[in-house]
Amino acid sequence: MRRAQVAKQTGAATSAKGRPSGALGLLRVRPLPGDPTRGTLIAGGVVIPCALGRSGITTQKREGDGASPRGIFRLRGGFYRPDRFPVRPVSALPLRPTRRDDGWCDAPQDRRYNRPIRLPSTAASAEQLWRDDGLYDLVIDLDYNRGPIRPGRGSAIFLHIARSGYRPTEGCVALKPADLLRLLRRLGPGTRMKIGR
């Protein structure tokens, strides 16, 4: 999408780096000393508690290992549950309402691996995006293992809503709903997330 289109849709001017003026350029995610499953997300001058993967952070991500991938990732956009958020959350990122049949393929042998698919799928295993536990009420795709997609290197790595007590994720980064909503207002197509020191 062109800068002018983003500005028109969000009501914001864009910088020379392609992000809305005032949007954050880099989010930094670091584990807490002594607890690799919890961390902090640093957004400008704000420090936000977050949950990380049950296996901490890794440079050798594999499907099902429960680790958050180390690296720098762009934010591709995301999804929100329209029954939980009747009004689209404010963000310069592209967001679309989740449908009940939305899924994300996690079968390494399938040609749709690490891509959104429609459910039910008899040909492949997939995560359901419309969940009862609320974790995916608001989801941002972190663009991990997307270009090119490498089978078995991990799928469905998101920024999403945390469980109570910041219990570990399956490899994602997770925030409290209020923190995620506030953060979304400061994100744009030029924002990147760095996981790990």
N, CA, C and O atoms as a DFTB+ gen file, in Angstrom:
788 C
 N C O
     1  1       0.846      -1.183       0.000
     2  2       0.000       0.000       0.000
     3  2       0.886       1.239       0.000
     4  3       1.887       1.275       0.716
     5  1       0.550       2.225      -0.765
     6  2       1.353       3.441      -0.836
     7  2       1.196       4.264       0.431
     8  3       0.183       4.182       1.126
     9  1       2.233       5.069       0.721
    10  2       2.195       5.915       1.917
    11  2       0.968       6.813       1.944
    12  3       0.333       6.986       2.984
    13  1       0.641       7.382       0.782
    14  2      -0.513       8.293       0.719
    15  2      -1.796       7.567       1.067
    16  3      -2.669       8.137       1.721
    17  1      -1.929       6.299       0.635
    18  2      -3.127       5.533       0.963
    19  2      -3.204       5.241       2.448
    20  3      -4.271       5.357       3.051
    21  1      -2.048       4.850       3.063
    22  2      -2.022       4.612       4.507
    23  2      -2.414       5.870       5.248
    24  3      -3.216       5.828       6.181
    25  1      -1.836       7.010       4.824
    26  2      -2.140       8.271       5.484
    27  2      -3.613       8.605       5.364
    28  3      -4.229       9.060       6.328
    29  1      -4.189       8.382       4.180
    30  2      -5.603       8.686       3.966
    31  2      -6.488       7.822       4.845
    32  3      -7.451       8.316       5.431
    33  1      -6.170       6.517       4.945
    34  2      -6.998       5.609       5.730
    35  2      -6.868       5.840       7.224
    36  3      -7.834       5.655       7.965
    37  1      -5.679       6.244       7.681
    38  2      -5.464       6.394       9.114
    39  2      -5.534       7.835       9.580
    40  3      -5.565       8.112      10.779
    41  1      -5.560       8.764       8.610
    42  2      -5.568      10.164       8.972
    43  2      -4.213      10.658       9.435
    44  3      -4.121      11.705      10.076
    45  1      -3.146       9.910       9.117
    46  2      -1.810      10.265       9.578
    47  2      -0.898      10.532       8.399
    48  3      -1.046       9.934       7.333
    49  1       0.044      11.435       8.600
    50  2       1.087      11.645       7.604
    51  2       2.094      10.519       7.735
    52  3       2.185       9.884       8.785
    53  1       2.859      10.265       6.664
    54  2       3.863       9.213       6.747
    55  2       5.252       9.812       6.656
    56  3       5.465      10.850       6.029
    57  1       6.199       9.128       7.301
    58  2       7.588       9.574       7.287
    59  2       8.274       9.031       6.049
    60  3       7.703       8.244       5.295
    61  1       9.513       9.467       5.853
    62  2      10.301       8.985       4.710
    63  2      10.586       7.500       4.812
    64  3      10.892       6.865       3.803
    65  1      10.491       6.918       6.024
    66  2      10.743       5.486       6.202
    67  2       9.490       4.650       5.978
    68  3       9.523       3.436       6.182
    69  1       8.389       5.266       5.564
    70  2       7.202       4.512       5.205
    71  2       6.289       4.166       6.352
    72  3       5.420       3.309       6.197
    73  1       6.449       4.798       7.499
    74  2       5.530       4.520       8.602
    75  2       4.809       5.807       8.974
    76  3       5.361       6.896       8.819
    77  1       3.565       5.687       9.470
    78  2       2.847       6.893       9.848
    79  2       3.653       7.706      10.851
    80  3       4.308       7.143      11.728
    81  1       3.607       9.046      10.723
    82  2       4.320       9.901      11.663
    83  2       3.877       9.564      13.072
    84  3       2.682       9.468      13.349
    85  1       4.839       9.385      13.960
    86  2       4.532       9.017      15.330
    87  2       4.505       7.521      15.555
    88  3       4.485       7.073      16.702
    89  1       4.505       6.728      14.479
    90  2       4.525       5.274      14.636
    91  2       5.910       4.832      15.080
    92  3       6.916       5.444      14.721
    93  1       5.949       3.777      15.854
    94  2       7.212       3.242      16.347
    95  2       7.968       2.545      15.227
    96  3       7.366       1.893      14.374
    97  1       9.281       2.684      15.232
    98  2      10.106       2.008      14.235
    99  2      10.493       0.605      14.662
   100  3      10.492      -0.316      13.845
   101  1      10.832       0.428      15.961
   102  2      11.308      -0.871      16.436
   103  2      10.754      -1.186      17.813
   104  3      10.844      -0.373      18.733
   105  1      10.184      -2.367      17.944
   106  2       9.786      -2.921      19.238
   107  2      10.863      -3.921      19.633
   108  3      11.288      -4.727      18.805
   109  1      11.310      -3.882      20.878
   110  2      12.332      -4.818      21.344
   111  2      11.742      -5.725      22.412
   112  3      11.161      -5.251      23.389
   113  1      11.891      -7.020      22.224
   114  2      11.386      -8.015      23.172
   115  2      12.572      -8.729      23.794
   116  3      13.398      -9.310      23.091
   117  1      12.651      -8.681      25.116
   118  2      13.762      -9.295      25.842
   119  2      13.231     -10.187      26.949
   120  3      12.245      -9.841      27.601
   121  1      13.868     -11.330      27.172
   122  2      13.435     -12.204      28.270
   123  2      13.833     -11.616      29.620
   124  3      14.786     -10.843      29.720
   125  1      13.091     -11.995      30.648
   126  2      13.454     -11.585      32.003
   127  2      14.604     -12.452      32.504
   128  3      14.645     -13.646      32.206
   129  1      15.528     -11.884      33.249
   130  2      16.584     -12.707      33.838
   131  2      15.960     -13.771      34.750
   132  3      15.139     -13.452      35.610
   133  1      16.342     -14.998      34.562
   134  2      15.847     -16.080      35.405
   135  2      14.532     -16.695      34.972
   136  3      14.115     -17.706      35.539
   137  1      13.862     -16.112      33.978
   138  2      12.597     -16.687      33.492
   139  2      12.500     -16.471      31.983
   140  3      12.017     -15.426      31.546
   141  1      12.951     -17.440      31.177
   142  2      12.952     -17.269      29.720
   143  2      11.563     -17.278      29.088
   144  3      11.429     -17.004      27.895
   145  1      10.516     -17.592      29.877
   146  2       9.160     -17.626      29.324
   147  2       8.416     -16.309      29.498
   148  3       7.304     -16.146      28.996
   149  1       9.032     -15.370      30.211
   150  2       8.441     -14.048      30.382
   151  2       9.446     -12.996      29.987
   152  3      10.657     -13.212      30.043
   153  1       8.919     -11.840      29.584
   154  2       9.839     -10.809      29.146
   155  2       9.232      -9.433      29.220
   156  3       8.197      -9.212      29.849
   157  1       9.915      -8.503      28.551
   158  2       9.418      -7.144      28.421
   159  2       9.458      -6.760      26.955
   160  3      10.378      -7.127      26.224
   161  1       8.457      -6.025      26.541
   162  2       8.400      -5.449      25.209
   163  2       8.640      -3.959      25.391
   164  3       7.888      -3.278      26.090
   165  1       9.693      -3.458      24.758
   166  2      10.053      -2.047      24.889
   167  2       9.570      -1.328      23.645
   168  3      10.000      -1.624      22.530
   169  1       8.663      -0.372      23.852
   170  2       8.048       0.375      22.757
   171  2       8.308       1.850      22.984
   172  3       7.584       2.503      23.735
   173  1       9.355       2.387      22.330
   174  2       9.752       3.756      22.617
   175  2      10.254       3.809      24.044
   176  3      11.176       3.074      24.398
   177  1       9.681       4.649      24.861
   178  2      10.076       4.731      26.265
   179  2       9.205       3.912      27.198
   180  3       9.344       4.013      28.418
   181  1       8.304       3.098      26.645
   182  2       7.365       2.328      27.456
   183  2       7.834       0.881      27.541
   184  3       8.215       0.281      26.536
   185  1       7.802       0.323      28.759
   186  2       8.170      -1.077      28.983
   187  2       6.907      -1.836      29.363
   188  3       6.236      -1.495      30.337
   189  1       6.587      -2.876      28.579
   190  2       5.337      -3.620      28.744
   191  2       5.664      -5.078      29.059
   192  3       6.443      -5.692      28.330
   193  1       5.092      -5.654      30.126
   194  2       5.310      -7.073      30.406
   195  2       4.731      -7.933      29.287
   196  3       3.714      -7.580      28.689
   197  1       5.378      -9.059      29.007
   198  2       4.866      -9.959      27.966
   199  2       5.179     -11.405      28.314
   200  3       6.044     -11.696      29.139
   201  1       4.453     -12.296      27.664
   202  2       4.722     -13.736      27.752
   203  2       5.481     -14.154      26.507
   204  3       5.280     -13.601      25.426
   205  1       6.363     -15.144      26.671
   206  2       7.129     -15.706      25.559
   207  2       6.861     -17.202      25.479
   208  3       6.089     -17.745      26.270
   209  1       7.496     -17.858      24.531
   210  2       7.313     -19.285      24.346
   211  2       7.726     -20.115      25.559
   212  3       8.609     -19.713      26.317
   213  1       7.095     -21.264      25.743
   214  2       7.380     -22.131      26.894
   215  2       8.814     -22.643      26.890
   216  3       9.317     -23.084      27.924
   217  1       9.484     -22.589      25.725
   218  2      10.889     -22.997      25.631
   219  2      11.826     -21.805      25.488
   220  3      12.979     -21.965      25.087
   221  1      11.342     -20.617      25.813
   222  2      12.175     -19.427      25.716
   223  2      12.348     -18.955      24.287
   224  3      11.440     -19.095      23.468
   225  1      13.519     -18.393      23.984
   226  2      13.826     -17.839      22.658
   227  2      14.925     -18.683      22.026
   228  3      15.880     -19.076      22.696
   229  1      14.782     -18.961      20.721
   230  2      15.761     -19.800      20.032
   231  2      16.125     -19.234      18.662
   232  3      15.344     -18.508      18.048
   233  1      17.321     -19.579      18.196
   234  2      17.713     -19.253      16.828
   235  2      17.421     -20.421      15.889
   236  3      17.527     -20.272      14.672
   237  1      17.053     -21.586      16.438
   238  2      16.804     -22.802      15.642
   239  2      15.360     -23.248      15.810
   240  3      15.101     -24.370      16.244
   241  1      14.434     -22.391      15.474
   242  2      13.007     -22.664      15.639
   243  2      12.574     -23.879      14.830
   244  3      12.964     -24.037      13.673
   245  1      11.756     -24.744      15.453
   246  2      11.182     -25.924      14.806
   247  2       9.701     -26.001      15.147
   248  3       9.276     -25.560      16.215
   249  1       8.927     -26.559      14.239
   250  2       7.483     -26.703      14.468
   251  2       7.242     -27.496      15.758
   252  3       7.776     -28.590      15.939
   253  1       6.431     -26.922      16.646
   254  2       6.032     -27.604      17.868
   255  2       7.005     -27.532      19.016
   256  3       6.760     -28.142      20.057
   257  1       8.133     -26.790      18.868
   258  2       9.125     -26.762      19.944
   259  2       8.761     -25.807      21.079
   260  3       9.400     -25.837      22.131
   261  1       7.748     -24.961      20.888
   262  2       7.315     -24.051      21.947
   263  2       8.239     -22.874      22.176
   264  3       8.123     -22.198      23.198
   265  1       9.154     -22.606      21.254
   266  2      10.108     -21.496      21.413
   267  2       9.704     -20.302      20.562
   268  3       9.124     -20.452      19.487
   269  1      10.022     -19.119      21.062
   270  2       9.858     -17.893      20.278
   271  2      11.110     -17.705      19.427
   272  3      12.220     -17.884      19.929
   273  1      10.959     -17.348      18.149
   274  2      12.134     -17.215      17.280
   275  2      12.897     -15.920      17.534
   276  3      12.300     -14.855      17.690
   277  1      14.211     -16.024      17.572
   278  2      15.059     -14.834      17.687
   279  2      15.174     -14.178      16.307
   280  3      15.316     -14.873      15.300
   281  1      15.115     -12.865      16.259
   282  2      15.281     -12.172      14.991
   283  2      14.513     -10.868      14.953
   284  3      13.933     -10.441      15.952
   285  1      14.517     -10.242      13.788
   286  2      13.780      -8.994      13.569
   287  2      12.709      -9.280      12.518
   288  3      13.004      -9.787      11.436
   289  1      11.474      -8.949      12.852
   290  2      10.336      -9.298      12.009
   291  2       9.453      -8.081      11.769
   292  3       9.233      -7.261      12.660
   293  1       8.947      -7.986      10.526
   294  2       7.994      -6.915      10.243
   295  2       6.604      -7.371      10.687
   296  3       6.374      -8.561      10.903
   297  1       5.694      -6.431      10.819
   298  2       4.327      -6.721      11.232
   299  2       3.451      -6.695       9.987
   300  3       3.260      -5.643       9.377
   301  1       2.921      -7.849       9.612
   302  2       2.177      -7.960       8.349
   303  2       0.743      -7.456       8.437
   304  3       0.097      -7.274       7.406
   305  1       0.243      -7.233       9.616
   306  2      -1.178      -6.936       9.801
   307  2      -1.777      -8.024      10.660
   308  3      -1.049      -8.836      11.232
   309  1      -3.093      -8.052      10.759
   310  2      -3.666      -9.055      11.639
   311  2      -5.171      -9.181      11.563
   312  3      -5.814      -8.807      10.582
   313  1      -5.713      -9.737      12.667
   314  2      -7.121     -10.106      12.755
   315  2      -7.683      -9.667      14.103
   316  3      -6.952      -9.562      15.087
   317  1      -8.981      -9.412      14.135
   318  2      -9.645      -9.140      15.415
   319  2     -11.020      -9.805      15.408
   320  3     -11.665      -9.910      14.365
   321  1     -11.461     -10.256      16.596
   322  2     -12.772     -10.886      16.719
   323  2     -13.841      -9.803      16.724
   324  3     -13.876      -8.989      17.647
   325  1     -14.718      -9.767      15.714
   326  2     -15.701      -8.686      15.645
   327  2     -16.757      -8.744      16.743
   328  3     -17.375      -7.728      17.061
   329  1     -16.971      -9.929      17.329
   330  2     -17.926      -9.997      18.435
   331  2     -17.319      -9.477      19.735
   332  3     -18.052      -9.082      20.641
   333  1     -16.002      -9.473      19.837
   334  2     -15.320      -8.944      21.026
   335  2     -14.896      -7.491      20.822
   336  3     -14.802      -6.725      21.782
   337  1     -14.642      -7.115      19.568
   338  2     -14.275      -5.740      19.200
   339  2     -15.228      -5.289      18.095
   340  3     -14.886      -5.371      16.915
   341  1     -16.425      -4.810      18.465
   342  2     -17.400      -4.401      17.448
   343  2     -16.879      -3.278      16.546
   344  3     -17.299      -3.156      15.396
   345  1     -15.965      -2.460      17.073
   346  2     -15.332      -1.404      16.287
   347  2     -13.895      -1.836      16.031
   348  3     -13.199      -2.264      16.952
   349  1     -13.448      -1.727      14.777
   350  2     -12.080      -2.110      14.419
   351  2     -11.079      -1.384      15.306
   352  3     -11.140      -0.160      15.419
   353  1     -10.146      -2.120      15.946
   354  2      -9.124      -1.447      16.754
   355  2      -8.345      -0.436      15.918
   356  3      -8.096      -0.653      14.732
   357  1      -7.967       0.670      16.550
   358  2      -7.272       1.744      15.850
   359  2      -5.828       1.345      15.607
   360  3      -5.091       1.057      16.550
   361  1      -5.423       1.326      14.347
   362  2      -4.046       1.026      13.972
   363  2      -3.835       1.358      12.506
   364  3      -4.766       1.283      11.705
   365  1      -2.603       1.727      12.156
   366  2      -2.247       1.911      10.754
   367  2      -1.935       0.576      10.087
   368  3      -1.769       0.518       8.869
   369  1      -1.853      -0.501      10.876
   370  2      -1.660      -1.830      10.300
   371  2      -2.962      -2.318       9.676
   372  3      -4.038      -1.977      10.166
   373  1      -2.890      -3.103       8.610
   374  2      -4.124      -3.694       8.073
   375  2      -4.670      -4.747       9.031
   376  3      -3.956      -5.670       9.423
   377  1      -5.935      -4.603       9.403
   378  2      -6.605      -5.552      10.290
   379  2      -7.926      -5.938       9.657
   380  3      -8.626      -5.090       9.104
   381  1      -8.270      -7.218       9.736
   382  2      -9.574      -7.641       9.216
   383  2     -10.293      -8.480      10.266
   384  3      -9.653      -9.113      11.106
   385  1     -11.622      -8.486      10.217
   386  2     -12.373      -9.300      11.174
   387  2     -12.087     -10.793      10.969
   388  3     -12.030     -11.278       9.839
   389  1     -11.912     -11.501      12.072
   390  2     -11.746     -12.957      12.013
   391  2     -13.091     -13.593      11.696
   392  3     -14.129     -13.165      12.202
   393  1     -13.060     -14.632      10.843
   394  2     -14.259     -15.425      10.553
   395  2     -14.189     -16.726      11.344
   396  3     -13.110     -17.166      11.741
   397  1     -15.327     -17.325      11.564
   398  2     -15.368     -18.563      12.344
   399  2     -14.616     -19.706      11.679
   400  3     -14.188     -20.644      12.352
   401  1     -14.452     -19.634      10.362
   402  2     -13.759     -20.719       9.658
   403  2     -12.305     -20.370       9.318
   404  3     -11.698     -21.025       8.471
   405  1     -11.743     -19.347       9.969
   406  2     -10.344     -18.998       9.737
   407  2      -9.420     -19.948      10.480
   408  3      -9.629     -20.243      11.657
   409  1      -8.395     -20.425       9.781
   410  2      -7.379     -21.264      10.395
   411  2      -6.010     -20.882       9.889
   412  3      -5.870     -20.028       9.015
   413  1      -4.985     -21.534      10.456
   414  2      -3.599     -21.288      10.053
   415  2      -2.916     -22.637       9.947
   416  3      -2.820     -23.360      10.938
   417  1      -2.443     -22.985       8.766
   418  2      -1.882     -24.310       8.518
   419  2      -0.569     -24.515       9.279
   420  3       0.362     -23.719       9.154
   421  1      -0.507     -25.602      10.076
   422  2       0.720     -25.925      10.814
   423  2       1.284     -27.295      10.430
   424  3       2.057     -27.887      11.184
   425  1       0.896     -27.794       9.259
   426  2       1.372     -29.086       8.755
   427  2       2.539     -28.864       7.798
   428  3       2.318     -28.416       6.673
   429  1       3.786     -29.165       8.210
   430  2       4.953     -28.872       7.367
   431  2       4.904     -29.486       5.973
   432  3       5.467     -28.923       5.034
   433  1       4.238     -30.635       5.824
   434  2       4.199     -31.313       4.526
   435  2       3.167     -30.710       3.573
   436  3       3.141     -31.061       2.393
   437  1       2.326     -29.817       4.064
   438  2       1.275     -29.228       3.230
   439  2       1.807     -27.995       2.496
   440  3       2.601     -27.236       3.052
   441  1       1.369     -27.793       1.240
   442  2       1.819     -26.641       0.450
   443  2       1.333     -25.313       1.036
   444  3       1.862     -24.256       0.691
   445  1       0.330     -25.359       1.918
   446  2      -0.193     -24.136       2.542
   447  2       0.438     -23.863       3.910
   448  3      -0.022     -22.990       4.645
   449  1       1.481     -24.604       4.245
   450  2       2.146     -24.473       5.553
   451  2       2.460     -23.009       5.874
   452  3       2.958     -22.248       5.044
   453  1       2.143     -22.657       7.124
   454  2       2.365     -21.315       7.663
   455  2       1.642     -20.231       6.870
   456  3       2.157     -19.130       6.670
   457  1       0.432     -20.575       6.426
   458  2      -0.432     -19.610       5.735
   459  2      -1.853     -19.742       6.290
   460  3      -2.227     -20.785       6.825
   461  1      -2.636     -18.671       6.153
   462  2      -4.044     -18.776       6.551
   463  2      -4.804     -19.712       5.617
   464  3      -4.563     -19.721       4.410
   465  1      -5.722     -20.499       6.178
   466  2      -6.568     -21.394       5.394
   467  2      -7.993     -21.338       5.950
   468  3      -8.233     -20.780       7.021
   469  1      -8.931     -21.926       5.204
   470  2     -10.313     -22.019       5.658
   471  2     -10.529     -23.387       6.300
   472  3     -10.010     -24.396       5.822
   473  1     -11.290     -23.413       7.373
   474  2     -11.610     -24.646       8.092
   475  2     -13.055     -25.055       7.812
   476  3     -13.876     -24.197       7.491
   477  1     -13.388     -26.341       7.926
   478  2     -12.475     -27.436       8.279
   479  2     -11.593     -27.814       7.094
   480  3     -11.958     -27.626       5.933
   481  1     -10.412     -28.359       7.427
   482  2      -9.488     -28.828       6.400
   483  2      -9.200     -30.300       6.659
   484  3      -8.620     -30.657       7.684
   485  1      -9.604     -31.140       5.736
   486  2      -9.362     -32.577       5.897
   487  2      -7.963     -32.945       5.425
   488  3      -7.472     -34.035       5.722
   489  1      -7.312     -32.034       4.684
   490  2      -6.004     -32.348       4.109
   491  2      -4.841     -31.938       5.002
   492  3      -3.730     -32.440       4.827
   493  1      -5.069     -31.038       5.954
   494  2      -3.949     -30.524       6.736
   495  2      -4.368     -30.170       8.154
   496  3      -5.523     -29.833       8.415
   497  1      -3.411     -30.253       9.055
   498  2      -3.591     -29.795      10.425
   499  2      -3.533     -28.265      10.425
   500  3      -2.777     -27.664       9.662
   501  1      -4.343     -27.642      11.295
   502  2      -4.366     -26.179      11.336
   503  2      -4.800     -25.693      12.702
   504  3      -5.559     -26.358      13.406
   505  1      -4.302     -24.517      13.065
   506  2      -4.771     -23.832      14.259
   507  2      -6.048     -23.101      13.922
   508  3      -6.177     -22.549      12.829
   509  1      -6.989     -23.087      14.838
   510  2      -8.218     -22.321      14.651
   511  2      -7.982     -20.909      15.176
   512  3      -7.506     -20.740      16.299
   513  1      -8.309     -19.889      14.376
   514  2      -8.107     -18.508      14.799
   515  2      -9.279     -17.968      15.624
   516  3      -9.111     -17.041      16.417
   517  1     -10.460     -18.551      15.432
   518  2     -11.629     -18.155      16.240
   519  2     -11.648     -19.086      17.447
   520  3     -12.150     -20.207      17.366
   521  1     -11.098     -18.616      18.570
   522  2     -10.893     -19.465      19.739
   523  2     -11.789     -19.040      20.886
   524  3     -12.182     -17.879      20.990
   525  1     -12.107     -20.004      21.752
   526  2     -12.932     -19.719      22.921
   527  2     -12.142     -19.082      24.063
   528  3     -12.725     -18.416      24.919
   529  1     -10.813     -19.280      24.084
   530  2     -10.021     -18.796      25.217
   531  2      -9.623     -17.327      25.122
   532  3      -9.021     -16.798      26.056
   533  1      -9.944     -16.657      24.015
   534  2      -9.680     -15.222      23.890
   535  2      -8.273     -14.848      23.463
   536  3      -8.002     -13.668      23.238
   537  1      -7.362     -15.815      23.344
   538  2      -5.968     -15.488      23.014
   539  2      -5.832     -14.839      21.645
   540  3      -4.962     -13.994      21.433
   541  1      -6.695     -15.239      20.717
   542  2      -6.612     -14.708      19.358
   543  2      -7.726     -13.701      19.065
   544  3      -8.082     -13.490      17.905
   545  1      -8.274     -13.083      20.106
   546  2      -9.265     -12.027      19.868
   547  2      -8.635     -10.872      19.095
   548  3      -9.313     -10.160      18.354
   549  1      -7.337     -10.701      19.278
   550  2      -6.579      -9.674      18.575
   551  2      -5.205     -10.270      18.276
   552  3      -4.472     -10.638      19.194
   553  1      -4.855     -10.366      16.989
   554  2      -3.652     -11.081      16.552
   555  2      -2.909     -10.252      15.505
   556  3      -3.520      -9.713      14.582
   557  1      -1.570     -10.154      15.657
   558  2      -0.720      -9.531      14.643
   559  2       0.252     -10.589      14.136
   560  3       0.934     -11.242      14.927
   561  1       0.316     -10.759      12.825
   562  2       1.214     -11.720      12.174
   563  2       2.625     -11.124      12.159
   564  3       2.846     -10.043      11.611
   565  1       3.581     -11.846      12.770
   566  2       4.942     -11.333      12.882
   567  2       5.826     -11.633      11.674
   568  3       7.019     -11.334      11.713
   569  1       5.295     -12.198      10.630
   570  2       6.047     -12.407       9.390
   571  2       7.238     -13.346       9.581
   572  3       8.230     -13.256       8.857
   573  1       7.134     -14.248      10.561
   574  2       8.196     -15.230      10.750
   575  2       8.024     -16.384       9.757
   576  3       6.910     -16.867       9.557
   577  1       9.105     -16.818       9.145
   578  2       9.121     -17.962       8.214
   579  2       8.108     -17.772       7.085
   580  3       7.342     -18.683       6.769
   581  1       8.110     -16.600       6.490
   582  2       7.136     -16.330       5.435
   583  2       7.775     -16.113       4.073
   584  3       7.083     -16.257       3.065
   585  1       9.054     -15.777       3.987
   586  2       9.617     -15.505       2.663
   587  2      11.090     -15.847       2.585
   588  3      11.922     -15.019       2.955
   589  1      11.443     -17.021       2.124
   590  2      10.542     -18.107       1.743
   591  2      10.087     -18.911       2.968
   592  3      10.719     -18.874       4.024
   593  1       8.993     -19.627       2.803
   594  2       8.504     -20.510       3.865
   595  2       9.332     -21.785       3.855
   596  3       9.468     -22.443       2.823
   597  1       9.887     -22.130       5.022
   598  2      10.705     -23.338       5.150
   599  2       9.930     -24.365       5.955
   600  3       9.671     -24.146       7.138
   601  1       9.553     -25.485       5.340
   602  2       8.765     -26.504       6.041
   603  2       9.431     -26.944       7.345
   604  3      10.622     -27.252       7.381
   605  1       8.637     -26.965       8.405
   606  2       9.105     -27.435       9.698
   607  2       9.827     -26.411      10.543
   608  3      10.226     -26.714      11.668
   609  1      10.008     -25.188      10.023
   610  2      10.739     -24.170      10.784
   611  2       9.834     -23.312      11.667
   612  3      10.287     -22.325      12.247
   613  1       8.564     -23.683      11.771
   614  2       7.655     -22.981      12.671
   615  2       6.584     -22.211      11.930
   616  3       6.807     -21.679      10.842
   617  1       5.408     -22.165      12.553
   618  2       4.260     -21.503      11.931
   619  2       3.459     -20.743      12.973
   620  3       3.605     -20.964      14.176
   621  1       2.611     -19.844      12.492
   622  2       1.670     -19.103      13.341
   623  2       2.379     -18.389      14.496
   624  3       1.980     -18.528      15.652
   625  1       3.410     -17.639      14.185
   626  2       4.101     -16.844      15.202
   627  2       3.476     -15.449      15.195
   628  3       3.618     -14.686      14.240
   629  1       2.787     -15.147      16.284
   630  2       1.962     -13.947      16.368
   631  2       2.315     -13.101      17.591
   632  3       2.984     -13.558      18.519
   633  1       1.846     -11.861      17.560
   634  2       1.693     -11.027      18.748
   635  2       0.211     -11.122      19.077
   636  3      -0.627     -10.744      18.258
   637  1      -0.127     -11.622      20.263
   638  2      -1.539     -11.833      20.594
   639  2      -1.787     -11.575      22.075
   640  3      -0.902     -11.094      22.783
   641  1      -2.983     -11.892      22.539
   642  2      -3.387     -11.645      23.925
   643  2      -2.828     -12.732      24.840
   644  3      -2.845     -13.917      24.509
   645  1      -2.334     -12.296      25.996
   646  2      -1.703     -13.206      26.957
   647  2      -2.729     -13.916      27.828
   648  3      -3.813     -13.402      28.101
   649  1      -2.348     -15.114      28.255
   650  2      -3.104     -15.821      29.286
   651  2      -2.926     -15.087      30.616
   652  3      -1.989     -14.305      30.776
   653  1      -3.820     -15.338      31.563
   654  2      -3.675     -14.713      32.876
   655  2      -2.351     -15.156      33.493
   656  3      -1.933     -16.305      33.347
   657  1      -1.704     -14.223      34.181
   658  2      -0.420     -14.516      34.801
   659  2       0.727     -14.612      33.818
   660  3       1.820     -15.048      34.181
   661  1       0.491     -14.207      32.566
   662  2       1.523     -14.280      31.517
   663  2       2.093     -15.691      31.390
   664  3       3.301     -15.882      31.251
   665  1       1.195     -16.671      31.439
   666  2       1.654     -18.040      31.240
   667  2       2.238     -18.186      29.842
   668  3       1.825     -17.472      28.928
   669  1       3.206     -19.109      29.655
   670  2       3.930     -19.198      28.382
   671  2       3.036     -19.475      27.177
   672  3       1.949     -20.042      27.288
   673  1       3.539     -19.051      26.029
   674  2       2.866     -19.289      24.749
   675  2       3.491     -20.514      24.075
   676  3       4.373     -21.166      24.632
   677  1       3.016     -20.806      22.876
   678  2       3.596     -21.895      22.075
   679  2       4.713     -21.384      21.164
   680  3       5.188     -22.108      20.289
   681  1       5.129     -20.133      21.377
   682  2       6.196     -19.546      20.561
   683  2       5.932     -18.099      20.186
   684  3       6.777     -17.439      19.580
   685  1       4.758     -17.611      20.549
   686  2       4.364     -16.232      20.229
   687  2       4.820     -15.267      21.324
   688  3       5.387     -15.680      22.335
   689  1       4.564     -13.983      21.104
   690  2       4.718     -12.934      22.108
   691  2       3.304     -12.498      22.465
   692  3       2.485     -12.266      21.576
   693  1       3.007     -12.384      23.766
   694  2       1.633     -12.087      24.175
   695  2       1.593     -10.983      25.229
   696  3       2.427     -10.927      26.133
   697  1       0.595     -10.105      25.085
   698  2       0.400      -8.959      25.972
   699  2      -1.007      -8.969      26.554
   700  3      -1.901      -9.623      26.017
   701  1      -1.203      -8.239      27.660
   702  2      -2.556      -8.027      28.181
   703  2      -3.372      -7.291      27.123
   704  3      -2.819      -6.491      26.368
   705  1      -4.689      -7.550      27.053
   706  2      -5.517      -6.903      26.018
   707  2      -5.384      -5.382      25.983
   708  3      -5.251      -4.800      24.906
   709  1      -5.418      -4.734      27.145
   710  2      -5.345      -3.270      27.170
   711  2      -3.998      -2.784      26.641
   712  3      -3.933      -1.776      25.937
   713  1      -2.922      -3.500      26.978
   714  2      -1.597      -3.117      26.490
   715  2      -1.501      -3.292      24.980
   716  3      -0.930      -2.451      24.285
   717  1      -2.058      -4.383      24.479
   718  2      -2.003      -4.634      23.034
   719  2      -2.812      -3.583      22.271
   720  3      -2.372      -3.105      21.226
   721  1      -3.979      -3.224      22.781
   722  2      -4.795      -2.201      22.127
   723  2      -4.070      -0.853      22.087
   724  3      -4.074      -0.177      21.058
   725  1      -3.448      -0.463      23.203
   726  2      -2.708       0.804      23.233
   727  2      -1.524       0.764      22.270
   728  3      -1.258       1.732      21.558
   729  1      -0.816      -0.369      22.257
   730  2       0.345      -0.504      21.390
   731  2      -0.048      -0.413      19.920
   732  3       0.665       0.201      19.126
   733  1      -1.174      -1.018      19.552
   734  2      -1.618      -1.012      18.153
   735  2      -1.728       0.395      17.584
   736  3      -1.470       0.609      16.400
   737  1      -2.105       1.344      18.412
   738  2      -2.242       2.735      17.960
   739  2      -0.907       3.319      17.509
   740  3      -0.878       4.292      16.756
   741  1       0.196       2.730      17.966
   742  2       1.526       3.273      17.674
   743  2       2.283       2.429      16.652
   744  3       3.474       2.649      16.432
   745  1       1.610       1.472      16.031
   746  2       2.262       0.601      15.058
   747  2       1.858       0.973      13.644
   748  3       0.761       1.479      13.409
   749  1       2.761       0.716      12.704
   750  2       2.468       0.963      11.317
   751  2       3.205      -0.023      10.435
   752  3       3.945      -0.865      10.943
   753  1       3.022       0.059       9.127
   754  2       3.663      -0.889       8.201
   755  2       5.188      -0.889       8.273
   756  3       5.822      -1.868       7.880
   757  1       5.785       0.200       8.773
   758  2       7.237       0.246       8.889
   759  2       7.775      -0.246      10.221
   760  3       8.990      -0.297      10.410
   761  1       6.896      -0.612      11.150
   762  2       7.325      -1.077      12.466
   763  2       7.908      -2.491      12.358
   764  3       7.390      -3.335      11.626
   765  1       8.989      -2.729      13.095
   766  2       9.597      -4.044      13.188
   767  2       9.644      -4.485      14.649
   768  3       9.651      -3.654      15.557
   769  1       9.676      -5.797      14.864
   770  2       9.833      -6.341      16.204
   771  2      11.118      -7.155      16.279
   772  3      11.342      -8.054      15.469
   773  1      11.943      -6.840      17.236
   774  2      13.175      -7.591      17.472
   775  2      12.978      -8.454      18.707
   776  3      12.765      -7.939      19.805
   777  1      13.049      -9.779      18.523
   778  2      12.920     -10.713      19.635
   779  2      14.306     -11.201      20.009
   780  3      15.032     -11.718      19.160
   781  1      14.681     -11.044      21.270
   782  2      16.005     -11.454      21.734
   783  2      16.941     -10.270      21.782
   784  3      16.706      -9.249      21.135
   785  1      17.993     -10.409      22.543
   786  2      18.949      -9.306      22.725
   787  2      19.824      -9.119      21.513
   788  3      20.680      -8.234      21.500
